[in-house]
Every structure is written in C-alpha cells, then in structure tokens.
Amino acid sequence: MFVIDQDQARKFWTGWVRREIGGSAMIQEAAVSAAVNELLLGHDNQAAADAARTTAQQLAGAIQPVGAILPTSTPAATPTVEIKTLAPLNADKPLFRRPWPYVAGLAGIAVAAIMVILATRSVHNFGCLVSQTTLGRRTTALHNAFVDVYNRDFKVIDACQSVDCEKAPKLEIAGSLKTYNDGLNAICWPDKYKAHATALVQANTAMADAFTTWATATTPAEDQSLQTAAKDRDNKQGVADDILSIDLGVPLPTDAPS
C-alpha cells in the first residue's frame, strides 16, 4: 500500500497552487487541502489538480476552469484572481479553538509540534515518559498542531457556499485528529494520566468519524443534520482535551476565542 508523506505533499502542492491558481491565502490553503485530500483518498495528480481548481473556483468565483495534467517539472505561473467576499453556507459553525499556552516552552511550540509529529512515525522511539513537564510539552505540541489545522480549515468552511467546497477541509480536520492520536498513542503514559489520555484518544476518534460523515453531505439540509452530530463530538473532544491539559498542569487559555 502506497502511503504519501503529507508534509512533503502539502509543501509541493502549496508551491503548485501559488503558481497555477493564486488568490488569497485562504483560497490557496483551501485548494492545497483539496489536492492533498485527493491524494490521501488514493486518487492521482490529475484528480488533485482538478480538486484544487474546483475548490478555488467555488471560493473565488473568478477562476476559469482549466483541465491540465500536472507536469513533473515546475508548472507555468497563472494570473492571480480577484477575490469576492462570500457568505458562509452555514452560519452556525463551531468556534475556533485556542492553543494551549504551555508557559515553559511557548516559543518552541511550533518546532516541537513538527518534531513530535515526525517522531510519531517511529513509535518505538518513545520510552515511558514520567516527567509531567515533558508530557505537558509534548501533548501541548500535539494539541496546538491540531488546533492550527482546525482553525485554518474552519475559516475555509465558513467561506464556502456549497457542501462540495466544505468536503476537503472537513476531511483534513478528521485526518489531523488521527495524527493527534498517533502522537498520543506513541507516548507510554504513566498510570495516573492513562485514563484521561485514553479518553482523549477515544474522543478524537469519535470526532474524526463524525467529521468524516459530515463531509458526505450532499445538500444543505443534510449538511445541517450531520453538523449537529459533528458539533456534539467536537464539544466532547474539547472537554477531554481540557481535562488532560489540567492533569498535566498546562494552563488553559482565559481569553475569549477569536
């Protein structure tokens, strides 16, 4: 079974979208997510390119459809587009998440997140982690990496005007929860944290399943119905997240979410 390197795929498609499609940062992020999602579903580069263009069209409303096969060399640049302000399909979306402010190493969270995610590819490299400080730092990095994807994708979802446009970011959020679980499962949890760590893994799985199902919506009415279940799992995952952070002594944000 062929497994793509998501980090490398996103880096490659970010450059391709910037050159071939252009547009605002939000539109480019949505197009990249759509392309990477097609690859994760086992589709080829042509399908990924088509998905990126379709998503950008739906968000911008100004890109002419182009059916070009992605070349192996650097693609030629195409003009950027004039962006139109679009109303969201559904007004009642979950609030954006807030990153955990791990006070002992906040400046290094981004780097730590990358290191933790890379390290989860080799589960056996982890030993039992008994230091609360170490556990707090690594769990915060995993949490904040998920929050970054969650917030970015909900900006895309809120800007969409069709359920098809929302599919890719919903699936990427589900994928980021699975990555979160990979990191949590790679840690040998001391007994006093094990129950709440397991509860968070289960909450992540349930939320990922709900978002994957939500992404299957084909009509606004179906989207609203499936969103109810997704929001419920989203809220429960947030509670499980917060409980583990309290266990590990990571202070929760006190400011209101943006």
Backbone bond lengths (Angstrom), bond angles and torsions (degrees), N, CA, C in turn:
res aa  C-N    CA-C-N  psi(-1)  N-CA   C-N-CA  omega(-1)  CA-C   N-CA-C  phi
1 M - - - 1.463 - - 1.523 109.43 -
2 F 1.323 116.30 128.89 1.465 120.89 -178.54 1.521 109.84 -83.28
3 V 1.318 117.00 128.69 1.461 122.49 179.11 1.515 108.66 -118.77
4 I 1.332 116.56 125.29 1.456 119.23 -178.71 1.519 110.22 -85.05
5 D 1.309 115.86 153.01 1.452 122.79 173.11 1.529 106.33 -85.40
6 Q 1.332 116.50 106.52 1.462 119.88 -173.62 1.519 112.40 -62.46
7 D 1.333 116.63 -38.08 1.465 119.47 -179.35 1.527 110.59 -63.79
8 Q 1.335 117.13 -45.78 1.448 120.66 179.63 1.526 111.28 -68.10
9 A 1.333 115.89 -38.69 1.463 119.50 178.84 1.523 110.92 -62.74
10 R 1.334 116.04 -44.57 1.472 119.21 179.69 1.524 110.42 -64.55
11 K 1.315 117.80 -39.13 1.466 120.50 179.77 1.530 110.09 -63.58
12 F 1.352 116.69 -45.50 1.459 120.28 -179.40 1.520 111.28 -62.84
13 W 1.364 116.08 -47.38 1.459 119.36 -176.52 1.518 112.24 -71.75
14 T 1.328 117.69 -25.74 1.472 119.80 174.95 1.520 109.82 -61.90
15 G 1.334 116.48 -44.66 1.460 120.11 178.01 1.517 111.91 -66.11
16 W 1.349 116.44 -40.66 1.464 120.11 -179.25 1.525 111.37 -64.42
17 V 1.339 116.04 -45.66 1.468 120.39 -179.50 1.525 110.65 -63.98
18 R 1.340 116.41 -40.23 1.464 119.62 179.88 1.527 110.64 -59.46
19 R 1.336 116.34 -40.64 1.459 120.15 -177.35 1.528 112.56 -80.85
20 E 1.335 117.13 -42.80 1.463 121.19 -172.15 1.524 113.76 -85.14
21 I 1.337 117.26 -30.91 1.460 120.19 -172.41 1.524 112.14 -116.32
22 G 1.325 116.48 -48.31 1.466 119.53 -178.56 1.519 111.45 73.40
23 G 1.342 116.08 -151.45 1.457 120.55 -178.36 1.508 112.20 93.18
24 S 1.317 115.34 -172.99 1.461 120.97 -178.93 1.520 110.80 -70.69
25 A 1.331 115.80 167.50 1.465 120.35 178.77 1.514 110.90 -60.33
26 M 1.345 117.06 -38.69 1.461 120.94 -179.24 1.522 111.00 -63.98
27 I 1.340 116.65 -44.15 1.463 120.58 -179.59 1.523 110.36 -65.46
28 Q 1.328 116.75 -41.01 1.457 119.83 179.25 1.530 111.10 -63.99
29 E 1.339 117.08 -41.70 1.469 120.64 178.16 1.524 110.20 -60.74
30 A 1.350 116.70 -43.47 1.464 120.57 -179.36 1.524 110.63 -64.03
31 A 1.332 116.40 -42.24 1.463 120.39 -179.36 1.527 110.97 -64.96
32 V 1.330 116.75 -42.55 1.467 120.72 178.34 1.523 110.26 -62.18
33 S 1.338 117.05 -44.73 1.466 121.00 179.44 1.521 110.95 -59.96
34 A 1.338 116.24 -41.04 1.464 120.07 179.78 1.526 110.87 -63.99
35 A 1.341 116.28 -41.95 1.468 120.27 -179.67 1.528 111.12 -65.09
36 V 1.337 116.58 -48.24 1.464 120.26 -178.67 1.524 110.86 -63.19
37 N 1.346 115.85 -37.65 1.458 118.92 179.33 1.524 111.46 -62.13
38 E 1.342 117.28 -39.14 1.461 119.94 177.70 1.529 111.10 -60.82
39 L 1.332 115.65 -40.37 1.470 119.36 178.45 1.520 110.97 -65.70
40 L 1.349 116.47 -40.27 1.461 120.26 179.06 1.526 111.41 -64.20
41 L 1.338 115.88 -28.80 1.459 120.06 177.99 1.525 112.19 -81.52
42 G 1.345 116.91 -0.35 1.449 121.07 177.30 1.517 115.04 91.67
43 H 1.342 116.45 11.07 1.457 120.12 -179.04 1.526 110.21 -87.28
44 D 1.334 116.16 166.79 1.460 120.09 -175.19 1.527 112.09 -89.11
45 N 1.340 115.55 -179.81 1.454 120.74 -177.73 1.527 113.06 -63.60
46 Q 1.346 116.57 -32.73 1.463 119.27 178.29 1.527 110.53 -62.51
47 A 1.338 116.16 -44.26 1.460 120.58 178.75 1.522 110.19 -64.42
48 A 1.340 116.74 -38.49 1.466 120.17 179.11 1.520 110.74 -64.67
49 A 1.351 117.03 -42.98 1.461 120.56 179.03 1.517 111.41 -64.01
50 D 1.338 116.08 -42.06 1.464 120.23 179.20 1.530 111.19 -63.67
51 A 1.336 116.11 -41.16 1.462 120.14 -179.90 1.523 110.71 -65.18
52 A 1.327 116.98 -39.52 1.464 120.50 178.80 1.519 110.86 -63.04
53 R 1.333 116.43 -44.71 1.463 119.85 -179.38 1.530 111.39 -66.86
54 T 1.338 116.40 -42.30 1.463 120.01 -179.78 1.515 111.21 -61.67
55 T 1.339 116.41 -44.06 1.464 120.41 179.55 1.523 110.43 -62.62
56 A 1.319 117.55 -43.16 1.465 120.82 178.71 1.522 110.91 -64.26
57 Q 1.327 117.25 -39.08 1.462 121.11 177.59 1.518 111.04 -60.03
58 Q 1.326 115.07 -45.01 1.459 119.30 -176.88 1.523 111.84 -65.93
59 L 1.322 116.54 -34.33 1.466 119.94 -179.53 1.523 112.57 -81.07
60 A 1.310 117.35 -38.23 1.461 120.55 -174.54 1.521 113.41 -96.65
61 G 1.326 116.76 -33.14 1.447 120.40 -179.48 1.515 113.68 68.71
62 A 1.346 117.86 15.61 1.455 119.43 -174.90 1.516 114.08 -134.91
63 I 1.343 117.78 4.12 1.461 120.14 -178.65 1.523 109.42 -96.87
64 Q 1.287 118.05 126.91 1.455 121.66 178.44 1.524 109.27 -72.38
65 P 1.361 117.92 138.46 1.469 119.66 179.90 1.511 111.66 -63.82
66 V 1.306 115.44 133.47 1.463 121.10 178.80 1.516 107.99 -133.19
67 G 1.325 117.85 127.69 1.459 120.92 179.08 1.506 109.60 -107.56
68 A 1.317 116.62 80.68 1.464 119.82 -177.46 1.513 109.66 -114.82
69 I 1.325 116.15 137.39 1.461 120.50 176.29 1.511 108.70 -75.01
70 L 1.308 115.61 134.12 1.453 120.56 -178.64 1.522 110.27 -65.43
71 P 1.335 118.69 119.74 1.466 120.05 179.73 1.515 110.81 -77.93
72 T 1.322 115.21 160.87 1.456 119.13 179.09 1.514 111.13 -78.64
73 S 1.336 117.52 -23.83 1.454 120.60 176.49 1.525 109.24 -86.12
74 T 1.336 116.02 177.84 1.453 119.79 -179.28 1.521 110.20 -64.46
75 P 1.358 119.85 122.65 1.456 121.51 -177.92 1.522 111.01 -67.73
76 A 1.334 115.54 153.10 1.461 119.53 176.23 1.510 109.61 -70.34
77 A 1.326 114.99 148.17 1.463 119.74 -179.07 1.514 110.21 -73.87
78 T 1.332 116.33 149.72 1.453 121.86 173.81 1.509 108.60 -122.49
79 P 1.334 118.50 159.38 1.462 120.16 -177.08 1.514 111.93 -64.75
80 T 1.329 115.73 151.54 1.453 119.78 172.62 1.518 108.42 -76.28
81 V 1.330 115.82 170.55 1.456 119.41 -173.68 1.516 110.92 -118.64
82 E 1.332 114.35 159.64 1.463 119.90 174.85 1.514 107.86 -81.16
83 I 1.307 117.79 127.88 1.459 121.99 -174.18 1.521 110.69 -92.13
84 K 1.334 116.24 134.23 1.451 121.74 175.66 1.519 109.15 -104.74
85 T 1.315 117.36 144.97 1.461 121.00 177.45 1.515 108.52 -80.10
86 L 1.340 116.95 124.47 1.450 121.87 -175.66 1.516 110.85 -114.10
87 A 1.309 115.52 144.71 1.459 120.08 175.92 1.510 108.91 -82.25
88 P 1.336 118.31 143.20 1.462 119.84 179.59 1.517 111.93 -67.45
89 L 1.339 116.24 151.31 1.451 121.02 177.94 1.522 110.58 -65.58
90 N 1.305 116.92 -45.28 1.467 122.16 -179.74 1.512 109.08 -121.51
91 A 1.322 116.34 128.86 1.463 119.73 -177.69 1.518 112.01 -81.70
92 D 1.336 117.90 -21.30 1.458 120.90 -171.57 1.513 111.12 -100.40
93 K 1.320 117.52 67.97 1.465 122.42 179.23 1.530 109.58 -97.53
94 P 1.326 118.20 156.23 1.471 120.20 177.26 1.517 112.07 -60.24
95 L 1.333 115.91 153.06 1.457 120.54 177.19 1.519 110.29 -68.67
96 F 1.326 115.49 155.64 1.456 119.42 175.29 1.517 109.30 -66.33
97 R 1.331 115.38 147.60 1.463 121.02 178.21 1.514 110.66 -83.53
98 R 1.319 114.51 159.18 1.462 120.10 176.76 1.527 110.20 -112.11
99 P 1.319 117.67 138.85 1.470 119.66 177.35 1.522 110.61 -69.20
100 W 1.309 115.56 150.69 1.463 119.72 174.33 1.518 109.75 -73.15
101 P 1.320 118.01 132.12 1.479 120.17 179.27 1.523 111.40 -88.79
102 Y 1.315 116.35 78.33 1.463 118.97 179.67 1.524 108.82 -69.71
103 V 1.346 116.58 105.68 1.464 121.68 -167.57 1.523 113.70 -66.59
104 A 1.318 118.36 -24.81 1.465 119.49 -175.20 1.521 112.64 -81.52
105 G 1.315 116.93 -15.44 1.462 116.48 -176.90 1.511 112.75 -155.19
106 L 1.322 117.86 38.98 1.453 121.38 -175.65 1.514 111.76 -60.28
107 A 1.327 117.49 -39.97 1.466 120.09 -176.81 1.516 112.07 -64.48
108 G 1.332 117.12 -25.13 1.455 119.09 -177.57 1.516 114.29 -101.46
109 I 1.350 117.85 11.56 1.456 120.63 -175.62 1.523 112.06 -60.83
110 A 1.330 117.22 -44.96 1.467 119.67 -176.86 1.526 110.92 -61.20
111 V 1.339 115.79 -45.56 1.462 119.45 178.90 1.518 110.42 -66.10
112 A 1.326 115.91 -40.59 1.464 119.32 -179.79 1.515 111.46 -63.70
113 A 1.350 116.50 -37.06 1.460 119.93 -179.90 1.518 110.80 -61.49
114 I 1.328 115.76 -44.45 1.460 119.93 179.69 1.519 110.52 -62.61
115 M 1.336 115.95 -43.61 1.460 119.86 -179.01 1.520 111.52 -64.25
116 V 1.345 116.49 -40.08 1.459 119.41 -179.06 1.515 110.79 -66.96
117 I 1.340 116.75 -43.86 1.458 120.06 -178.93 1.522 110.84 -63.43
118 L 1.336 116.63 -41.23 1.463 119.71 177.22 1.520 110.58 -64.77
119 A 1.323 115.36 -38.86 1.464 119.11 -177.40 1.521 111.71 -67.67
120 T 1.351 117.40 -28.24 1.458 119.40 -178.62 1.513 112.22 -67.07
121 R 1.339 117.48 -15.28 1.463 119.11 177.07 1.521 111.41 -71.15
122 S 1.315 116.32 -16.00 1.458 120.25 177.61 1.515 107.78 -126.69
123 V 1.331 114.84 79.83 1.462 121.31 -172.17 1.518 112.69 -56.17
124 H 1.309 116.94 -35.04 1.460 119.64 -173.68 1.521 112.71 -72.87
125 N 1.331 117.42 -5.56 1.461 119.43 177.42 1.528 111.96 -74.42
126 F 1.345 116.67 -16.67 1.455 120.03 -178.08 1.520 110.38 -88.16
127 G 1.322 115.50 137.82 1.450 120.15 169.79 1.507 108.35 -104.07
128 C 1.330 118.17 -174.75 1.457 120.61 176.83 1.523 109.17 -69.25
129 L 1.311 116.41 128.60 1.458 121.76 -177.85 1.521 108.42 -101.31
130 V 1.308 117.07 109.58 1.461 120.58 -175.36 1.517 112.15 -101.74
131 S 1.313 117.83 -14.89 1.452 120.63 -179.49 1.524 110.62 -80.67
132 Q 1.318 116.14 124.35 1.467 120.16 177.82 1.527 111.05 -61.75
133 T 1.320 116.29 -36.55 1.469 120.26 178.99 1.522 111.08 -62.52
134 T 1.331 116.55 -45.47 1.463 120.79 179.32 1.520 111.00 -64.87
135 L 1.335 116.22 -44.31 1.461 120.31 178.07 1.524 111.14 -61.21
136 G 1.326 115.72 -42.69 1.463 120.14 -179.73 1.513 111.90 -62.77
137 R 1.334 115.93 -42.62 1.463 120.10 -178.38 1.524 110.96 -66.01
138 R 1.332 116.21 -45.16 1.468 118.99 -176.83 1.527 112.03 -71.19
139 T 1.326 116.86 -39.15 1.456 119.25 179.11 1.524 110.87 -68.96
140 T 1.323 116.92 -36.82 1.462 120.54 176.20 1.516 110.69 -61.97
141 A 1.326 117.21 -41.52 1.462 120.68 179.26 1.528 110.98 -62.24
142 L 1.338 116.97 -42.41 1.460 120.53 178.23 1.523 111.38 -65.50
143 H 1.331 115.50 -44.41 1.467 120.41 178.62 1.522 111.07 -59.80
144 N 1.313 116.97 -47.05 1.464 120.54 -175.42 1.527 112.06 -70.05
145 A 1.337 117.44 -31.13 1.462 119.99 174.86 1.527 109.97 -64.87
146 F 1.338 116.67 -40.51 1.470 120.68 176.06 1.524 110.97 -64.89
147 V 1.326 117.02 -44.85 1.463 121.19 -179.23 1.527 111.26 -59.53
148 D 1.317 116.49 -38.04 1.467 120.41 179.70 1.528 110.38 -61.00
149 V 1.343 116.78 -45.53 1.462 120.72 178.52 1.528 109.95 -66.44
150 Y 1.321 116.89 -45.11 1.466 122.75 -177.80 1.523 111.15 -57.69
151 N 1.320 116.86 -50.34 1.461 120.05 -177.87 1.525 111.80 -66.93
152 R 1.329 116.33 -41.12 1.460 120.02 179.89 1.521 110.60 -62.54
153 D 1.334 116.58 -43.95 1.458 119.55 -176.67 1.522 112.79 -73.20
154 F 1.343 117.53 -30.83 1.462 117.55 177.41 1.530 111.82 -72.23
155 K 1.313 117.93 -25.84 1.459 119.39 172.00 1.525 109.68 -63.58
156 V 1.325 115.98 -38.81 1.466 120.76 177.89 1.531 110.08 -67.96
157 I 1.336 116.68 -47.26 1.469 120.96 -179.36 1.524 110.78 -58.25
158 D 1.322 116.95 -44.22 1.460 120.62 -178.54 1.525 112.51 -66.37
159 A 1.324 117.11 -23.51 1.469 120.36 179.65 1.520 112.74 -89.11
160 C 1.325 117.58 -11.65 1.463 121.05 -176.50 1.529 111.60 -72.19
161 Q 1.327 114.71 151.46 1.461 121.64 175.59 1.527 112.18 -116.78
162 S 1.306 117.33 7.29 1.461 120.57 177.69 1.517 109.02 -147.29
163 V 1.337 115.55 155.43 1.466 119.34 179.03 1.526 110.81 -68.44
164 D 1.329 117.94 -30.03 1.465 120.06 177.55 1.526 111.05 -62.68
165 C 1.322 116.53 -39.10 1.463 121.61 178.96 1.523 111.03 -62.79
166 E 1.342 116.73 -32.74 1.465 121.03 -176.26 1.526 113.48 -79.31
167 K 1.325 117.02 -16.10 1.469 120.31 -171.90 1.525 112.88 -58.81
168 A 1.331 116.88 -51.17 1.465 119.99 -174.80 1.530 112.74 -61.06
169 P 1.362 120.26 -48.60 1.462 118.68 179.67 1.530 113.47 -65.01
170 K 1.329 117.68 -32.98 1.469 119.52 176.87 1.531 110.26 -63.32
171 L 1.333 115.88 -43.81 1.462 119.60 179.69 1.522 111.61 -68.40
172 E 1.331 117.16 -32.23 1.463 118.68 178.39 1.533 110.36 -68.91
173 I 1.334 117.47 -37.47 1.467 120.10 175.70 1.527 109.61 -61.56
174 A 1.331 116.53 -43.31 1.472 119.97 177.05 1.525 110.60 -59.90
175 G 1.329 116.57 -42.50 1.458 120.23 178.59 1.513 113.02 -64.19
176 S 1.348 116.41 -36.72 1.463 119.70 -179.72 1.523 111.03 -68.63
177 L 1.326 117.39 -30.11 1.467 120.60 175.87 1.525 110.92 -68.64
178 K 1.322 116.68 -35.38 1.462 119.82 176.68 1.528 110.72 -68.11
179 T 1.342 115.99 -36.98 1.469 119.53 175.43 1.523 110.31 -65.17
180 Y 1.333 116.31 -40.20 1.469 121.80 176.10 1.526 108.83 -56.61
181 N 1.325 116.98 -46.80 1.464 120.67 -179.67 1.519 112.26 -65.34
182 D 1.329 116.81 -36.14 1.467 119.25 176.81 1.525 110.38 -57.04
183 G 1.342 115.18 -43.31 1.459 120.03 179.60 1.516 112.64 -66.93
184 L 1.348 116.22 -43.20 1.464 120.11 -179.91 1.533 111.20 -65.75
185 N 1.327 116.37 -41.26 1.466 120.25 -178.88 1.524 112.53 -70.92
186 A 1.329 116.49 -19.56 1.464 119.74 179.29 1.526 112.12 -78.79
187 I 1.322 116.84 -11.38 1.460 121.63 -178.49 1.529 109.79 -92.81
188 C 1.316 116.34 134.39 1.462 120.88 174.23 1.528 107.14 -86.36
189 W 1.314 116.09 99.19 1.467 121.11 -172.05 1.524 111.60 -79.45
190 P 1.323 118.25 131.39 1.466 120.52 170.83 1.529 109.98 -59.95
191 D 1.313 116.60 154.08 1.458 121.18 -174.01 1.529 113.22 -55.39
192 K 1.325 117.55 -36.31 1.467 119.17 -174.85 1.532 112.77 -70.08
193 Y 1.338 117.60 -16.22 1.466 120.96 177.76 1.525 112.76 -108.40
194 K 1.339 116.64 -11.03 1.460 120.53 -168.09 1.524 113.15 -61.14
195 A 1.325 118.01 -42.63 1.469 120.98 -175.99 1.526 111.39 -62.52
196 H 1.331 115.95 -44.62 1.468 118.92 -178.11 1.528 111.75 -75.14
197 A 1.326 117.36 -30.70 1.467 119.74 174.70 1.528 109.82 -66.37
198 T 1.336 116.29 -41.76 1.465 120.51 177.77 1.522 110.89 -64.30
199 A 1.335 116.46 -39.70 1.466 120.52 178.62 1.526 111.08 -62.45
200 L 1.335 116.86 -37.74 1.467 120.16 178.80 1.532 110.31 -68.39
201 V 1.318 117.23 -41.19 1.469 120.37 177.14 1.527 110.23 -58.79
202 Q 1.325 116.13 -43.89 1.466 120.44 179.84 1.525 110.96 -65.95
203 A 1.338 117.03 -39.72 1.468 120.78 178.45 1.526 110.81 -66.42
204 N 1.340 116.64 -39.08 1.463 120.51 176.69 1.528 110.98 -61.61
205 T 1.339 115.86 -43.56 1.460 120.53 -179.54 1.522 111.10 -63.63
206 A 1.335 116.31 -44.16 1.465 120.51 -179.60 1.529 110.94 -64.30
207 M 1.330 116.94 -40.12 1.462 120.28 178.53 1.525 111.03 -67.84
208 A 1.319 116.85 -40.91 1.465 120.61 178.39 1.532 110.13 -61.12
209 D 1.322 116.82 -42.80 1.468 120.59 178.78 1.530 110.78 -63.46
210 A 1.350 116.27 -41.46 1.465 120.19 -179.14 1.526 111.41 -66.00
211 F 1.335 116.88 -39.48 1.465 120.11 179.58 1.528 110.93 -71.26
212 T 1.326 116.79 -34.92 1.468 119.86 176.33 1.523 110.36 -63.87
213 T 1.332 116.13 -41.81 1.464 120.36 176.63 1.521 110.96 -66.60
214 W 1.334 116.43 -41.18 1.467 121.01 178.40 1.530 110.76 -58.20
215 A 1.312 116.34 -35.55 1.469 121.11 -178.86 1.530 112.51 -68.21
216 T 1.346 117.93 -13.43 1.466 120.33 179.67 1.519 112.53 -84.14
217 A 1.324 117.85 -4.86 1.466 120.97 -178.75 1.523 110.97 -58.39
218 T 1.320 115.79 139.01 1.467 120.32 -179.87 1.515 112.95 -118.05
219 T 1.328 117.26 -10.30 1.467 121.68 178.08 1.515 109.33 -133.84
220 P 1.348 118.67 157.37 1.464 120.37 177.15 1.522 112.85 -57.55
221 A 1.342 117.45 -38.04 1.465 120.14 -179.96 1.526 111.03 -64.67
222 E 1.325 116.12 -43.81 1.467 120.03 178.07 1.517 110.42 -65.92
223 D 1.327 116.65 -37.62 1.458 121.61 178.46 1.528 110.77 -59.63
224 Q 1.329 116.56 -45.20 1.461 120.83 179.97 1.516 111.26 -63.74
225 S 1.341 116.69 -40.41 1.458 120.40 -179.63 1.518 111.70 -64.98
226 L 1.328 116.64 -47.33 1.464 120.36 -179.03 1.523 111.87 -70.74
227 Q 1.325 116.68 -25.83 1.457 120.12 179.11 1.530 111.42 -64.83
228 T 1.331 116.60 -32.90 1.471 120.29 179.92 1.520 110.77 -59.27
229 A 1.333 116.17 -46.94 1.467 120.26 178.40 1.516 110.99 -66.09
230 A 1.350 116.76 -38.85 1.461 120.34 179.76 1.522 111.21 -64.30
231 K 1.334 116.99 -41.46 1.467 120.27 179.01 1.519 111.59 -64.96
232 D 1.338 116.54 -38.61 1.465 119.94 178.75 1.524 110.49 -61.71
233 R 1.339 116.89 -45.90 1.469 120.65 178.64 1.525 111.08 -67.37
234 D 1.330 115.76 -35.02 1.464 121.23 177.30 1.525 110.06 -60.74
235 N 1.330 116.56 -47.15 1.468 120.97 -179.32 1.528 111.45 -64.38
236 K 1.338 116.67 -41.06 1.465 120.04 -179.98 1.527 111.27 -67.52
237 Q 1.331 116.23 -35.61 1.463 119.00 176.75 1.521 110.30 -65.25
238 G 1.335 116.78 -38.62 1.460 120.31 178.68 1.523 112.46 -62.62
239 V 1.326 115.96 -38.22 1.469 120.35 178.11 1.531 110.00 -65.90
240 A 1.331 117.14 -46.20 1.465 120.90 179.47 1.523 111.00 -62.45
241 D 1.338 116.12 -39.11 1.464 122.01 175.84 1.520 110.96 -57.48
242 D 1.328 115.61 -48.83 1.464 120.87 -176.62 1.524 112.13 -66.58
243 I 1.329 116.73 -37.59 1.470 120.03 179.91 1.527 110.41 -62.00
244 L 1.325 116.70 -44.64 1.473 119.11 -180.00 1.522 110.78 -66.62
245 S 1.328 117.88 -37.25 1.463 119.85 179.20 1.525 110.91 -63.50
246 I 1.322 116.44 -38.47 1.469 120.63 177.95 1.525 110.07 -65.92
247 D 1.326 116.78 -41.95 1.470 121.38 176.04 1.527 111.12 -53.30
248 L 1.340 115.02 -43.26 1.460 121.02 -173.44 1.524 113.13 -87.76
249 G 1.321 117.29 1.22 1.463 120.70 178.00 1.509 113.53 76.91
250 V 1.348 117.50 20.48 1.463 120.75 177.72 1.528 107.81 -87.99
251 P 1.335 118.75 121.50 1.455 119.99 -178.15 1.519 111.97 -68.80
252 L 1.350 116.32 136.85 1.460 120.51 178.41 1.528 108.75 -80.58
253 P 1.330 118.11 148.71 1.460 120.53 175.79 1.520 110.13 -62.23
254 T 1.319 116.19 143.10 1.474 120.73 -179.38 1.524 111.31 -108.50
255 D 1.326 118.09 -14.90 1.454 120.16 178.31 1.506 110.59 -79.75
256 A 1.328 117.07 156.00 1.459 121.29 -179.20 1.524 109.35 -70.42
257 P 1.346 116.47 146.02 1.464 119.25 178.33 1.514 110.95 -66.86
258 S 1.352 116.10 149.26 1.450 119.58 -179.92 1.512 110.62 -81.49
